[in-house]
Amino acid sequence: MYRIKWYTQEEQNMDWTTSILVRDNIKLRLLVPDDAGRIFEILEKDPAIREKFVTWTAGLTTEDAVRSAIEKFQQNSSLRFGIIDGDRLIGYVGTWSNTPDGKEYDAGYFIDRDKRGKGIVTSAMKALIEVASKNLPIELFAMYIWDENEPSKAVAQKLGFTRTDVIEPEPALGGVPERRWELSVKK
Ligand SMILES: CC(C)(COP(=O)(O)OP(=O)(O)OC[C@H]1O[C@@H](n2cnc3c(N)ncnc32)[C@H](O)[C@@H]1OP(=O)(O)O)[C@@H](O)C(=O)NCCC(=O)NCCS
């Protein structure tokens, strides 16, 4: 006999985060604490990530500290994905709500130094924005980028983000002045 399975809202929300296809051999899946070793390796290869560029990684100078950060993501249901090439973790893209109504999401990313310049983060963010906008009531994505971070500005531009005039220092990153970029995805 054929039985229909009814999914709860929570199960439906879980489904789309299990695996997001980016291209060919590359997909996204939620970070888990066991990814800490590999994320730590990527941060060690390019200390500028935690010193100047990506707020949540600031001060994560041990593998255990990275593990605790990932555990917190799991508790507060922010969507932090590993970029997986074959079965190797090569980077991170994430998005999380910054407003109580869940209409606005912030986003961020980094990738292993050896994998840069191949369009991977742009494709990964494009896939994430597409799938998250379809499954959540998001109307706007925002990113905060230091004007001197040319590769990140290039990614934001390729994704269709526009720069705003809002610039604020990020205390966790030594006061680096970050400009707000926005992408409207209002249906
Ligand atoms: C920013 C980052 C994630 C980009 O990842 P990536 O996979 O290399 O990105 P892509 O290949 O999709 O695009 C990079 C773009 O930057 C451009 N670029 C790289 N260096 C540049 C420079 N010095 N000046 C101008 N453009 C530059 C590349 O040409 C490419 O654009 P193109 O496709 O139009 O040629 C990666 O550099 C990184 O991890 N940086 C450290 C962490 C970080 O800065 N995170 C963002 C914080 S806001």
The ligand as an SDF file (V2000), in Angstrom:
LIG
                    3D

 48 50  0  0  0  0  0  0  0  0999 V2000
   36.5750   36.5930   -0.5060 C   0  0  0  0  0  0  0  0  0  0  0  0
   36.7410   35.1210   -0.8530 C   0  0  0  0  0  0  0  0  0  0  0  0
   35.7420   34.3030   -0.0390 C   0  0  0  0  0  0  0  0  0  0  0  0
   36.4750   34.9060   -2.3370 C   0  0  0  0  0  0  0  0  0  0  0  0
   36.4130   33.5210   -2.6340 O   0  0  0  0  0  0  0  0  0  0  0  0
   36.6410   32.9630   -4.1280 P   0  0  0  0  0  0  0  0  0  0  0  0
   36.0800   31.5960   -4.2310 O   0  0  0  0  0  0  0  0  0  0  0  0
   38.0650   33.1580   -4.5200 O   0  0  0  0  0  0  0  0  0  0  0  0
   35.7270   33.9830   -4.9420 O   0  0  0  0  0  0  0  0  0  0  0  0
   35.3870   33.9450   -6.4970 P   0  0  0  0  0  0  0  0  0  0  0  0
   36.4390   33.1680   -7.2420 O   0  0  0  0  0  0  0  0  0  0  0  0
   33.9790   33.5350   -6.6180 O   0  0  0  0  0  0  0  0  0  0  0  0
   35.4990   35.4920   -6.8670 O   0  0  0  0  0  0  0  0  0  0  0  0
   36.6340   36.2470   -6.4910 C   0  0  0  0  0  0  0  0  0  0  0  0
   36.7090   37.4790   -7.3300 C   0  0  0  0  0  0  0  0  0  0  0  0
   37.6420   38.3780   -6.7530 O   0  0  0  0  0  0  0  0  0  0  0  0
   38.4560   38.8950   -7.7730 C   0  0  0  0  0  0  0  0  0  0  0  0
   39.7080   39.3330   -7.1490 N   0  0  0  0  0  0  0  0  0  0  0  0
   40.6060   38.5950   -6.4920 C   0  0  0  0  0  0  0  0  0  0  0  0
   41.6210   39.3720   -6.0510 N   0  0  0  0  0  0  0  0  0  0  0  0
   41.3080   40.6450   -6.4200 C   0  0  0  0  0  0  0  0  0  0  0  0
   41.9440   41.9070   -6.2550 C   0  0  0  0  0  0  0  0  0  0  0  0
   43.0720   42.0190   -5.5830 N   0  0  0  0  0  0  0  0  0  0  0  0
   41.3270   42.9940   -6.7890 N   0  0  0  0  0  0  0  0  0  0  0  0
   40.1570   42.9170   -7.4300 C   0  0  0  0  0  0  0  0  0  0  0  0
   39.5060   41.7270   -7.6180 N   0  0  0  0  0  0  0  0  0  0  0  0
   40.0780   40.6130   -7.1110 C   0  0  0  0  0  0  0  0  0  0  0  0
   38.6260   37.7260   -8.7020 C   0  0  0  0  0  0  0  0  0  0  0  0
   39.0950   38.1470   -9.9470 O   0  0  0  0  0  0  0  0  0  0  0  0
   37.1950   37.2010   -8.7550 C   0  0  0  0  0  0  0  0  0  0  0  0
   36.3710   37.9860   -9.5900 O   0  0  0  0  0  0  0  0  0  0  0  0
   36.0990   37.5980  -11.1460 P   0  0  0  0  0  0  0  0  0  0  0  0
   35.4550   36.2460  -11.1340 O   0  0  0  0  0  0  0  0  0  0  0  0
   35.1820   38.6670  -11.6220 O   0  0  0  0  0  0  0  0  0  0  0  0
   37.4310   37.5670  -11.7990 O   0  0  0  0  0  0  0  0  0  0  0  0
   38.1960   34.6050   -0.5200 C   0  0  0  0  0  0  0  0  0  0  0  0
   39.1200   35.4910   -1.1030 O   0  0  0  0  0  0  0  0  0  0  0  0
   38.4640   34.5310    0.9750 C   0  0  0  0  0  0  0  0  0  0  0  0
   38.2240   33.5040    1.6000 O   0  0  0  0  0  0  0  0  0  0  0  0
   38.9680   35.6310    1.5740 N   0  0  0  0  0  0  0  0  0  0  0  0
   39.2220   35.6950    3.0130 C   0  0  0  0  0  0  0  0  0  0  0  0
   37.9420   35.7480    3.7980 C   0  0  0  0  0  0  0  0  0  0  0  0
   37.0610   36.9160    3.4230 C   0  0  0  0  0  0  0  0  0  0  0  0
   37.5450   37.9700    3.0360 O   0  0  0  0  0  0  0  0  0  0  0  0
   35.7400   36.7350    3.5780 N   0  0  0  0  0  0  0  0  0  0  0  0
   34.7550   37.7860    3.2710 C   0  0  0  0  0  0  0  0  0  0  0  0
   34.6150   38.7250    4.4130 C   0  0  0  0  0  0  0  0  0  0  0  0
   33.5370   40.0870    4.0350 S   0  0  0  0  0  0  0  0  0  0  0  0
  1  2  1  0
  2  3  1  0
  2  4  1  0
  2 36  1  0
  4  5  1  0
  5  6  1  0
  6  7  2  0
  6  8  1  0
  6  9  1  0
  9 10  1  0
 10 11  2  0
 10 12  1  0
 10 13  1  0
 13 14  1  0
 14 15  1  0
 15 16  1  0
 15 30  1  0
 16 17  1  0
 17 18  1  0
 17 28  1  0
 18 19  1  0
 18 27  1  0
 19 20  2  0
 20 21  1  0
 21 22  1  0
 21 27  2  0
 22 23  1  0
 22 24  2  0
 24 25  1  0
 25 26  2  0
 26 27  1  0
 28 29  1  0
 28 30  1  0
 30 31  1  0
 31 32  1  0
 32 33  2  0
 32 34  1  0
 32 35  1  0
 36 37  1  0
 36 38  1  0
 38 39  2  0
 38 40  1  0
 40 41  1  0
 41 42  1  0
 42 43  1  0
 43 44  2  0
 43 45  1  0
 45 46  1  0
 46 47  1  0
 47 48  1  0
M  END
$$$$
